[in-house]
């Protein structure tokens, strides 16, 4: 399962910024090598803990300064839904068609189909450990200050991956999120901090190119991909190059 746009140790701001998609070295709070002593042994406290808690911060960098034409008055990131899980399940992937739950999230901002019809069965069959939701909006970037939502999440070492989605609203079918982001490393243990740039994603189910709800359906739906703001026209177009519109930060707190 590919890590989506992983940036460890720093997240550059501004729209249109490129994002990376490879593994990196995690940032530790004390600047150390993650608890490895001179002989390469790992401190047991870092590797042996079965469950830890993370503070998750999502920042909405979608603002009128960088996306001026047709920027909506009610811009926001919608409800947040997600799961902790293992590698035996994937809820969405770039290059794959959206599931019914991801489609509904991307088109309407609602997360109940995604959680109830896709995450709950994964919990029941043992491929996921928990579901989570945040049922409030994240404001847009205003006067250079991103809108922010903060919440906490318990993560089990047997289910070290996190998937999370939230609609960019209003929009036809655009969203941001992560798919199978790993918080536990077999060598380093629990990552103390993880910063991720979130590009704007196209759910592949609607044809409109402006930030309004609804529009003609694409039947059958096409694969999830990137969509970017086209400055000359003020429209949002499919692209092979991602454009960052939000940021995600995981901080281990216990």
RAMORA-V623808 format. One record per backbone hydrogen bond with DSSP energy under -1.0 kcal/mol. CO is the residue of the C=O (numbers start at 0). NH is the residue of the N-H. If there is no record, write none. Layout:
BEGIN
CO,NH
CO,NH
END
This chain:
BEGIN
27,30
36,39
40,36
42,45
42,46
43,47
45,189
49,156
51,154
52,252
52,253
53,152
54,250
55,150
56,248
57,148
58,246
59,146
61,140
62,66
67,70
71,74
75,168
76,137
79,133
80,164
81,131
82,162
83,128
83,129
84,160
85,88
92,95
95,223
98,102
99,103
100,104
101,105
102,106
103,107
104,108
110,114
111,115
112,116
113,117
113,118
114,119
118,122
119,123
120,124
121,126
121,127
126,85
129,83
131,81
133,79
137,76
141,144
144,141
146,59
148,57
150,55
152,53
154,51
155,158
159,182
160,84
161,180
162,82
163,177
164,80
165,175
166,77
168,75
172,202
173,167
174,200
175,165
177,163
180,161
182,190
184,188
188,184
191,251
193,249
194,6
195,247
197,244
197,245
199,226
200,174
201,224
203,221
204,217
208,235
209,211
215,206
223,94
224,201
225,238
227,236
229,233
234,229
236,227
242,199
244,60
245,197
246,58
247,195
248,56
249,193
250,54
END
